[in-house]
């Protein structure tokens, strides 16, 4: 006998043979047994679920000479054998895709008037792909479909019932066929594999059933393909090789790369898949479905009830959900879904997948809302677990003293103080107190570099000890953690500062000006979409100014822009968040007038404090506000000598 494909060789012949559609076959068998047969049926459902097969079984049951009491055909009588062979005169199968015109419907109406071949026989018209009927053909069929002759029945099968005319759907009895479950399909494949003599691995059969997407016909075709590749052996490796699939370990590595922000590991995973001949488009699609399962594991305690998957797959989903936050999972679905769309458009497959994985493993490369939410969610989880989001600098004593190895408790030492003209003015706001200043040259300027009469033992972290004229007057009882009370700061630095941005200084990391200047281009470019057009028009007139501990001072070139940026506190918070991502720690951002200058550099040598020359700072500030200099800088003008002209 000539070879037949498995889905044809093992086509169901009775209602009981149809898998996964008991709600349909049970109803039809009962109607046949009771003699309550409708004149028209509509079978709707996904491909490969048994619509046309069930229509043939119904036609056999209606014409069977030895029908069983439960309404099933015996498959031994002449009528049943002729239907199985496709030679029955009472069962007419038509393809609506090729018979969709009014003339085709007119010919069918002529055939409807023909009597059955036997006195007890019934004529059954099976119209496959019924949604392909044109509107005119559907209207021509309405009258016949509504009132057919006695002993004439119609069965319309379609995968897209919503495309049928409402008038056709209203004249039929509709049955919806469901996608077959993975468990039922794997069991069916196991029976056929045993019948064919295949050496089938149960895990491989489950994998084939999963990729068949609920279609019995597709699953049998895949089983046949894998068996031919493995010379009768069906295992997981053979299924992956035949379909170009990635193994289960690949998804675990993908989760580890995203959770650990390991871009290198993600790129190595893509390289490994490419070397194994995996289909990048299929891997992207499988990854979307995998992260869908992870998302379900986050929010569905009864995961086994809402997902039709094997216990092994459910366990992998739960394990991945413990390593990824819901925001990261949802972003993975979105990013990989977008990559899959590009792959279907014919883009470079490996490149598109690599770009998608870079965006997932490095959220700072994305400026969309989902990327920001993923970073914030990760930060919140680290804080909730007790892990510090960034290193906390110590402010209890100067860096020079700690580096010298001096003990924490020392008696106060008196140092000669500078004259009143060399002291900076006192600032009353705690937020304006400044830690050591890092300037472009890499040197540090210690705040409060003037004379002080209190040692480290008299001031706690972030607190200023008692001092005399022009110095801080706050003690441990007057300033809480993260506050410094009254502090001496350079006047040029305070002008234009905005103390309302950022987080408490005790939670911020110390950065330097060189690092701030290096990341400025990336920071500047990444803020365009985050700030919006109005705020971006203001922010584009800025440039790096100075770094004071963990506070980034941004210089604004125009007074109008400065006032607008200082009034809108959201701008400083957005810039601080983006800058913190680039610098690897939490920072503050404050706006100030351009040309205000930076604090003078102070060094500590042999325990001697050197004061800040206020007169020099005032000279710098006055020079920065010189109107002639502003005209030269802003308008590109040239200064020429004044001369008088004589009047004629």
TIRO-825201 format. One line per field, with one value per residue (C-alpha): chain; x, z, y. Coordinates in steps of 0.5 Angstrom, whole numbers, plus 2048, in hexadecimal, padded with zeros to 3 digits. Last residue first. Example, Ala and Ser with C-alpha at 12.3 -4.5 7.8 and 13.67 -1.06 7.14 Angstrom:
# TIRO-825201
chaine [A / A]
X [81B / 819]
Z [80E / 810]
Y [7FE / 7F7]
***
This chain:
# TIRO-825201
chaine [A / A / A / A / A / A / A / A / A / A / A / A / A / A / A / A / A / A / A / A / A / A / A / A / A / A / A / A / A / A / A / A / A / A / A / A / A / A / A / A / A / A / A / A / A / A / A / A / A / A / A / A / A / A / A / A / A / A / A / A / A / A / A / A / A / A / A / A / A / A / A / A / A / A / A / A / A / A / A / A / A / A / A / A / A / A / A / A / A / A / A / A / A / A / A / A / A / A / A / A / A / A / A / A / A / A / A / A / A / A / A / A / A / A / A / A / A / A / A / A / A / A / A / A / A / A / A / A / A / A / A / A / A / A / A / A / A / A / A / A / A / A / A / A / A / A / A / A / A / A / A / A / A / A / A / A / A / A / A / A / A / A / A / A / A / A / A / A / A / A / A / A / A / A / A / A / A / A / A / A / A / A / A / A / A / A / A / A / A / A / A / A / A / A / A / A / A / A / A / A / A / A / A / A / A / A / A / A / A / A / A / A / A / A / A / A / A / A / A / A / A / A / A / A / A / A / A / A / A / A / A / A / A / A / A / A / A / A / A / A / A / A / A / A / A / A / A / A / A / A / A / A / A / A / A / A / A / A / A / A / A / A / A / A / A / A / A / A / A / A / A / A / A / A / A / A / A / A / A / A / A / A / A / A / A / A / A / A / A / A / A / A / A / A / A / A / A / A / A / A / A / A / A / A / A / A / A / A / A / A / A / A / A / A / A / A / A / A / A / A / A / A / A / A / A / A / A / A / A / A / A / A / A / A / A / A / A / A / A / A / A / A / A / A / A / A / A / A / A / A / A / A / A / A / A / A / A / A / A / A / A / A / A / A / A / A / A / A / A / A / A / A / A / A / A / A / A / A / A / A / A / A / A / A / A / A / A / A / A / A / A / A / A / A / A / A / A / A / A / A / A / A / A / A / A / A / A / A / A / A / A / A / A / A / A / A / A / A / A / A / A / A / A / A / A / A / A / A / A / A / A / A / A / A / A / A / A / A / A / A / A / A / A / A / A / A / A / A / A / A / A / A / A / A / A / A / A / A / A / A / A / A / A / A / A / A / A / A / A / A / A / A / A / A / A / A / A / A / A / A / A / A / A / A / A / A / A / A / A / A / A / A / A / A / A / A / A / A / A / A / A / A / A / A / A / A / A / A / A / A / A / A / A / A / A / A / A / A / A / A / A / A / A / A / A / A / A / A / A / A / A / A / A / A / A / A / A / A / A / A / A / A / A / A / A / A / A / A / A / A / A / A / A / A / A / A / A / A / A / A / A / A / A / A / A / A / A / A / A / A / A / A / A / A / A / A / A / A / A / A / A / A / A / A / A / A / A / A / A / A / A / A / A / A / A / A / A / A / A / A / A / A / A / A / A / A / A / A / A / A / A / A / A / A / A / A / A / A / A / A / A / A / A / A / A / A / A / A / A / A / A / A / A / A / A / A / A / A / A / A / A / A / A / A / A / A / A / A]
X [840 / 840 / 846 / 846 / 848 / 84B / 84A / 84E / 84B / 848 / 846 / 83F / 83E / 837 / 837 / 83E / 840 / 839 / 83A / 841 / 83F / 839 / 83E / 83A / 840 / 845 / 841 / 841 / 848 / 84A / 845 / 848 / 84F / 84D / 84A / 851 / 84F / 853 / 859 / 858 / 85F / 85F / 866 / 863 / 85B / 85A / 855 / 852 / 84E / 847 / 844 / 842 / 83B / 83C / 836 / 831 / 82F / 82B / 82B / 82B / 82C / 82F / 82D / 832 / 835 / 837 / 833 / 82D / 82E / 82E / 827 / 824 / 827 / 825 / 81E / 81E / 821 / 81C / 816 / 818 / 815 / 817 / 81E / 81E / 819 / 81E / 824 / 821 / 81F / 826 / 82A / 830 / 82E / 833 / 832 / 834 / 835 / 834 / 837 / 83D / 83D / 83E / 83F / 83B / 83A / 836 / 82F / 82B / 828 / 824 / 81F / 81D / 81D / 818 / 813 / 814 / 814 / 818 / 819 / 81A / 820 / 823 / 827 / 82B / 82D / 82F / 833 / 837 / 838 / 83B / 842 / 841 / 83E / 843 / 848 / 844 / 845 / 840 / 83E / 838 / 831 / 82D / 830 / 82F / 827 / 824 / 824 / 821 / 81F / 825 / 826 / 82C / 82C / 831 / 834 / 83A / 83D / 83C / 840 / 83D / 83E / 839 / 832 / 82F / 832 / 82C / 82D / 82B / 828 / 82A / 829 / 82B / 831 / 833 / 832 / 836 / 83A / 83F / 83F / 841 / 843 / 842 / 83E / 83E / 83B / 836 / 836 / 839 / 83A / 83E / 841 / 846 / 848 / 84C / 848 / 84C / 84B / 84F / 84D / 84D / 846 / 845 / 84B / 84D / 84F / 854 / 852 / 854 / 84C / 84A / 848 / 845 / 845 / 83F / 83A / 835 / 82F / 82A / 82B / 828 / 82C / 832 / 837 / 83C / 843 / 849 / 84F / 84C / 84B / 853 / 855 / 855 / 85B / 85A / 857 / 857 / 851 / 853 / 853 / 84E / 84E / 855 / 85A / 85C / 85E / 858 / 853 / 856 / 856 / 84F / 84C / 848 / 841 / 83F / 840 / 83D / 837 / 838 / 832 / 82C / 82D / 82A / 825 / 820 / 81B / 821 / 823 / 81C / 81B / 821 / 81F / 818 / 81B / 81F / 819 / 815 / 81A / 81B / 813 / 812 / 817 / 81E / 822 / 829 / 829 / 824 / 82B / 829 / 822 / 825 / 82B / 826 / 822 / 828 / 82B / 824 / 824 / 82B / 82A / 824 / 826 / 81F / 81A / 814 / 812 / 819 / 816 / 810 / 814 / 818 / 812 / 810 / 817 / 816 / 80F / 810 / 816 / 813 / 80E / 813 / 817 / 811 / 80F / 815 / 81A / 81E / 818 / 814 / 819 / 818 / 811 / 811 / 816 / 811 / 80C / 810 / 811 / 80A / 808 / 804 / 7FD / 7FD / 7F7 / 7F6 / 7FE / 7FF / 7FA / 7FE / 7FD / 801 / 808 / 808 / 803 / 809 / 80E / 809 / 809 / 811 / 811 / 80C / 810 / 816 / 813 / 812 / 819 / 81C / 817 / 81A / 821 / 820 / 826 / 82C / 830 / 835 / 830 / 82D / 834 / 835 / 82E / 830 / 837 / 833 / 82F / 835 / 839 / 832 / 832 / 82D / 82D / 825 / 825 / 82B / 829 / 822 / 825 / 82A / 823 / 820 / 826 / 826 / 81F / 822 / 822 / 81E / 81F / 819 / 81D / 823 / 81F / 81A / 820 / 823 / 81D / 81C / 819 / 81C / 81A / 820 / 821 / 81F / 819 / 817 / 817 / 813 / 80E / 80D / 80C / 807 / 803 / 803 / 801 / 7FB / 7F9 / 7F9 / 7FA / 800 / 804 / 80A / 807 / 806 / 80D / 810 / 80B / 80D / 814 / 813 / 810 / 816 / 814 / 817 / 812 / 80F / 809 / 804 / 808 / 809 / 802 / 800 / 805 / 803 / 7FC / 7FE / 802 / 7FC / 7F8 / 7FD / 7FF / 7F7 / 7F4 / 7F2 / 7EA / 7E5 / 7DE / 7D8 / 7D3 / 7CC / 7CA / 7C5 / 7C8 / 7CF / 7CD / 7C9 / 7CF / 7D3 / 7D9 / 7E0 / 7DF / 7DF / 7E7 / 7E9 / 7E3 / 7DF / 7D8 / 7D4 / 7CD / 7C8 / 7C3 / 7BE / 7B8 / 7BA / 7BD / 7BA / 7BF / 7C5 / 7C1 / 7BF / 7C5 / 7CA / 7C9 / 7CB / 7D1 / 7D3 / 7D2 / 7D6 / 7DC / 7DD / 7E4 / 7E1 / 7DE / 7E5 / 7E2 / 7DB / 7D9 / 7D2 / 7CF / 7C9 / 7C5 / 7C4 / 7BE / 7BB / 7C2 / 7C6 / 7C3 / 7BF / 7C2 / 7BF / 7C5 / 7C9 / 7C6 / 7C7 / 7CE / 7CE / 7CB / 7D0 / 7D6 / 7D3 / 7D3 / 7DA / 7DE / 7E0 / 7E7 / 7E8 / 7E1 / 7E4 / 7DF / 7DD / 7D7 / 7D5 / 7CF / 7D3 / 7D8 / 7DF / 7E3 / 7E6 / 7E4 / 7DD / 7DD / 7DF / 7D9 / 7D4 / 7D6 / 7D6 / 7DC / 7DD / 7D8 / 7D6 / 7D4 / 7CE / 7CE / 7C9 / 7CE / 7CD / 7CC / 7CA / 7CE / 7CC / 7CB / 7D1 / 7D5 / 7D4 / 7D5 / 7DC / 7DD / 7DB / 7E0 / 7E6 / 7E4 / 7E5 / 7EA / 7EF / 7F4 / 7F2 / 7EF / 7E8 / 7E1 / 7DC / 7D5 / 7D0 / 7C9 / 7C3 / 7C3 / 7C3 / 7BE / 7BE / 7BF / 7C6 / 7C8 / 7C7 / 7CA / 7D0 / 7D1 / 7D1 / 7D6 / 7DA / 7DA / 7DC / 7E0 / 7E5 / 7EC / 7ED / 7E9 / 7E9 / 7E2 / 7DE / 7E1 / 7E6 / 7EB / 7F1 / 7F7 / 7F9 / 7F8 / 7FB / 801 / 802 / 801 / 805 / 802 / 800]
Z [817 / 81D / 820 / 821 / 828 / 829 / 82D / 82C / 829 / 82C / 827 / 827 / 827 / 829 / 830 / 832 / 830 / 832 / 839 / 839 / 838 / 83D / 843 / 847 / 847 / 848 / 84F / 851 / 850 / 854 / 859 / 859 / 85A / 860 / 863 / 864 / 867 / 86D / 86E / 873 / 876 / 879 / 875 / 86F / 86D / 866 / 864 / 85D / 85C / 85B / 853 / 84F / 84F / 847 / 846 / 84B / 84F / 84E / 853 / 852 / 858 / 857 / 858 / 855 / 84F / 84B / 845 / 849 / 84E / 849 / 846 / 84D / 84F / 848 / 849 / 850 / 84E / 849 / 84E / 852 / 84D / 850 / 850 / 848 / 847 / 84B / 847 / 840 / 841 / 844 / 83E / 83E / 843 / 846 / 849 / 850 / 852 / 859 / 85C / 85F / 85B / 854 / 84F / 849 / 844 / 83E / 83D / 838 / 835 / 83C / 83A / 834 / 837 / 83C / 836 / 831 / 836 / 83C / 83B / 833 / 833 / 83A / 837 / 832 / 838 / 83C / 837 / 835 / 83D / 83F / 83E / 841 / 847 / 848 / 847 / 84D / 852 / 855 / 85C / 85D / 860 / 866 / 86B / 867 / 867 / 860 / 85A / 859 / 85E / 85F / 859 / 858 / 854 / 859 / 85E / 85A / 859 / 861 / 863 / 868 / 870 / 873 / 878 / 879 / 876 / 875 / 872 / 879 / 87E / 87F / 886 / 88B / 888 / 888 / 884 / 884 / 87D / 87C / 87A / 881 / 886 / 885 / 888 / 884 / 87E / 87C / 876 / 87A / 881 / 884 / 88A / 889 / 883 / 886 / 887 / 887 / 880 / 87C / 874 / 86F / 871 / 86B / 868 / 861 / 85D / 857 / 851 / 84C / 84A / 851 / 857 / 85D / 864 / 867 / 867 / 86B / 867 / 869 / 870 / 86F / 873 / 86E / 872 / 86D / 86B / 86F / 86C / 86E / 875 / 876 / 875 / 87B / 87F / 881 / 888 / 889 / 88C / 88F / 88B / 88A / 884 / 884 / 87E / 878 / 874 / 86F / 874 / 875 / 86E / 86C / 871 / 877 / 879 / 871 / 86F / 868 / 868 / 862 / 85D / 85D / 864 / 865 / 86A / 866 / 865 / 863 / 85E / 85B / 85B / 856 / 852 / 851 / 850 / 84A / 847 / 848 / 844 / 83E / 83E / 83D / 837 / 837 / 836 / 837 / 83E / 83E / 83D / 83C / 839 / 834 / 832 / 831 / 82C / 829 / 828 / 825 / 820 / 81E / 81E / 819 / 814 / 813 / 80E / 811 / 815 / 819 / 81A / 81D / 822 / 824 / 826 / 82A / 82D / 830 / 832 / 836 / 839 / 83C / 83F / 842 / 845 / 847 / 84B / 84E / 84C / 850 / 854 / 84D / 84A / 84F / 84E / 847 / 847 / 84C / 847 / 841 / 845 / 847 / 840 / 83D / 83C / 840 / 845 / 849 / 84A / 84C / 852 / 855 / 84F / 84F / 84F / 84C / 846 / 845 / 844 / 840 / 83B / 83C / 839 / 833 / 831 / 831 / 82D / 828 / 828 / 827 / 821 / 81E / 820 / 81D / 820 / 81C / 822 / 820 / 820 / 827 / 82A / 827 / 82A / 831 / 831 / 82F / 835 / 83A / 838 / 839 / 840 / 844 / 849 / 849 / 841 / 840 / 845 / 842 / 83B / 83E / 840 / 83A / 836 / 83B / 838 / 831 / 82B / 826 / 81E / 81D / 81B / 820 / 826 / 824 / 823 / 82A / 82E / 82B / 826 / 823 / 81D / 818 / 81C / 816 / 814 / 81B / 81C / 815 / 817 / 81E / 81B / 816 / 81C / 820 / 81A / 819 / 820 / 821 / 828 / 827 / 823 / 827 / 82E / 82B / 828 / 82F / 832 / 82E / 82F / 836 / 835 / 831 / 82B / 828 / 822 / 821 / 81D / 822 / 827 / 824 / 823 / 82A / 82D / 828 / 82B / 832 / 830 / 82D / 833 / 838 / 833 / 833 / 82C / 82A / 82A / 825 / 826 / 823 / 820 / 81E / 818 / 815 / 819 / 817 / 810 / 811 / 815 / 80F / 810 / 811 / 819 / 818 / 816 / 816 / 813 / 811 / 80F / 80F / 80B / 80C / 807 / 809 / 807 / 803 / 805 / 809 / 80C / 808 / 801 / 803 / 805 / 800 / 7FB / 800 / 802 / 7FA / 7FA / 800 / 7FE / 801 / 804 / 80B / 809 / 809 / 808 / 806 / 808 / 804 / 807 / 803 / 808 / 806 / 808 / 801 / 7FE / 7FA / 7FC / 7F8 / 7F4 / 7F6 / 7FA / 7F3 / 7F0 / 7F6 / 7F5 / 7EE / 7F0 / 7F6 / 7F1 / 7EC / 7F2 / 7F3 / 7F9 / 7F6 / 7F6 / 7FE / 7FF / 7FE / 7FD / 800 / 7FE / 802 / 7FF / 7F9 / 7FD / 7FA / 7FF / 801 / 809 / 806 / 802 / 807 / 80C / 807 / 805 / 80C / 811 / 814 / 819 / 81A / 821 / 823 / 82A / 828 / 823 / 81B / 817 / 810 / 811 / 80D / 813 / 817 / 811 / 80F / 817 / 816 / 810 / 814 / 819 / 815 / 812 / 818 / 81C / 81F / 81A / 819 / 81E / 81F / 81C / 81A / 818 / 817 / 813 / 812 / 819 / 81B / 821 / 81F / 827 / 825 / 820 / 825 / 82A / 826 / 824 / 82B / 82D / 827 / 829 / 830 / 830 / 82B / 82E / 82A / 824 / 825 / 829 / 823 / 81E / 819 / 81B / 816 / 818 / 811 / 80E / 814 / 814 / 80C / 808 / 804 / 7FE / 800]
Y [8EE / 8EB / 8E8 / 8E0 / 8DD / 8D7 / 8D0 / 8CB / 8C4 / 8BE / 8B8 / 8B5 / 8AE / 8AF / 8AB / 8AB / 8B2 / 8B5 / 8B2 / 8B4 / 8BB / 8BA / 8B8 / 8B3 / 8AE / 8B3 / 8B5 / 8AE / 8AD / 8B3 / 8B1 / 8AA / 8AE / 8B2 / 8AC / 8A9 / 8A2 / 8A0 / 89B / 896 / 893 / 88C / 88B / 88C / 88D / 890 / 895 / 896 / 89C / 89B / 89B / 8A0 / 8A4 / 8A4 / 8A1 / 8A2 / 89C / 895 / 890 / 888 / 883 / 87C / 875 / 870 / 86D / 873 / 872 / 86F / 875 / 87A / 878 / 878 / 87F / 882 / 880 / 882 / 889 / 88A / 888 / 88E / 893 / 89A / 899 / 897 / 89D / 8A2 / 89F / 89F / 8A7 / 8A8 / 8A5 / 8A1 / 89C / 898 / 891 / 890 / 888 / 886 / 880 / 883 / 88A / 889 / 88F / 893 / 88E / 892 / 895 / 898 / 891 / 891 / 897 / 894 / 88D / 88F / 892 / 88C / 886 / 884 / 87D / 87D / 882 / 87F / 87A / 87E / 883 / 87D / 87A / 880 / 881 / 87B / 87D / 884 / 880 / 87B / 881 / 885 / 87F / 87B / 879 / 875 / 877 / 875 / 879 / 87F / 87E / 87E / 882 / 889 / 88F / 892 / 896 / 89A / 8A1 / 8A4 / 89F / 89D / 8A5 / 8A6 / 8A0 / 89C / 89D / 898 / 899 / 893 / 88D / 888 / 881 / 87E / 883 / 88A / 88E / 889 / 887 / 88E / 894 / 89B / 89A / 89F / 8A7 / 8A9 / 8A3 / 89C / 896 / 88F / 88E / 888 / 883 / 87E / 880 / 886 / 886 / 881 / 883 / 889 / 890 / 897 / 898 / 89D / 89D / 897 / 897 / 893 / 88F / 890 / 88A / 88A / 886 / 88C / 88C / 88D / 889 / 88C / 88A / 88A / 88F / 893 / 895 / 890 / 893 / 89A / 89F / 8A1 / 8A4 / 8A9 / 8A7 / 8A9 / 8AD / 8B4 / 8B1 / 8B0 / 8A9 / 8A4 / 8A1 / 89A / 897 / 890 / 88C / 886 / 880 / 87A / 876 / 874 / 877 / 872 / 878 / 876 / 877 / 87E / 880 / 87E / 883 / 880 / 87D / 87E / 876 / 875 / 870 / 86B / 86A / 866 / 864 / 85D / 85C / 857 / 85D / 862 / 85D / 85C / 863 / 864 / 85E / 861 / 868 / 865 / 861 / 868 / 86C / 867 / 866 / 86E / 86E / 871 / 86A / 869 / 869 / 863 / 85F / 858 / 858 / 85E / 85A / 854 / 857 / 85A / 853 / 850 / 855 / 854 / 84C / 84D / 852 / 855 / 852 / 855 / 84F / 850 / 857 / 855 / 850 / 855 / 859 / 853 / 852 / 859 / 859 / 852 / 854 / 85A / 856 / 851 / 857 / 85B / 854 / 854 / 84E / 849 / 846 / 846 / 842 / 83C / 83C / 83C / 836 / 832 / 833 / 830 / 82A / 829 / 829 / 82F / 831 / 837 / 83A / 834 / 832 / 839 / 83A / 83F / 843 / 84A / 849 / 842 / 845 / 84A / 844 / 841 / 847 / 847 / 840 / 842 / 848 / 844 / 83F / 844 / 847 / 840 / 83F / 845 / 843 / 83C / 838 / 835 / 833 / 839 / 83E / 83C / 83C / 843 / 845 / 843 / 846 / 84D / 84B / 84A / 850 / 854 / 852 / 856 / 851 / 850 / 850 / 84C / 846 / 846 / 845 / 840 / 83C / 83D / 83A / 834 / 832 / 830 / 835 / 833 / 832 / 82E / 827 / 828 / 82A / 824 / 81F / 822 / 821 / 819 / 816 / 810 / 80D / 80F / 815 / 81A / 815 / 815 / 81C / 81E / 819 / 81C / 823 / 820 / 81D / 823 / 828 / 823 / 823 / 82A / 82D / 832 / 82C / 82F / 82D / 826 / 825 / 827 / 822 / 81C / 81E / 81E / 817 / 814 / 810 / 80A / 80A / 803 / 806 / 804 / 806 / 80D / 80D / 80C / 811 / 816 / 816 / 816 / 81C / 81F / 81E / 821 / 827 / 829 / 829 / 830 / 830 / 82F / 834 / 831 / 835 / 833 / 837 / 83C / 842 / 841 / 841 / 848 / 84B / 84A / 846 / 849 / 849 / 841 / 841 / 83A / 837 / 831 / 831 / 82B / 82B / 825 / 823 / 81D / 822 / 828 / 82E / 834 / 838 / 836 / 836 / 83D / 840 / 83D / 843 / 848 / 844 / 844 / 84B / 84D / 848 / 841 / 841 / 840 / 839 / 837 / 830 / 82F / 828 / 826 / 820 / 81C / 817 / 810 / 80C / 80B / 80A / 80E / 815 / 819 / 81F / 826 / 828 / 826 / 82C / 831 / 82F / 831 / 838 / 838 / 837 / 83D / 842 / 841 / 83E / 837 / 837 / 83A / 837 / 830 / 82B / 824 / 820 / 81A / 816 / 814 / 810 / 810 / 813 / 80C / 80D / 80F / 809 / 805 / 808 / 807 / 800 / 7FE / 7FC / 803 / 802 / 809 / 80C / 80E / 80B / 806 / 804 / 805 / 7FF / 802 / 808 / 80E / 813 / 811 / 811 / 818 / 81A / 816 / 81B / 821 / 81F / 81E / 825 / 828 / 824 / 829 / 82A / 831 / 835 / 835 / 836 / 830 / 833 / 82E / 82E / 82A / 828 / 821 / 81F / 817 / 815 / 811 / 817 / 81C / 818 / 817 / 81F / 821 / 81C / 81E / 825 / 825 / 820 / 824 / 822 / 81C / 819 / 812 / 811 / 814 / 80F / 80F / 813 / 814 / 810 / 80F / 816 / 819 / 814 / 815 / 810 / 80B / 807 / 800]
***
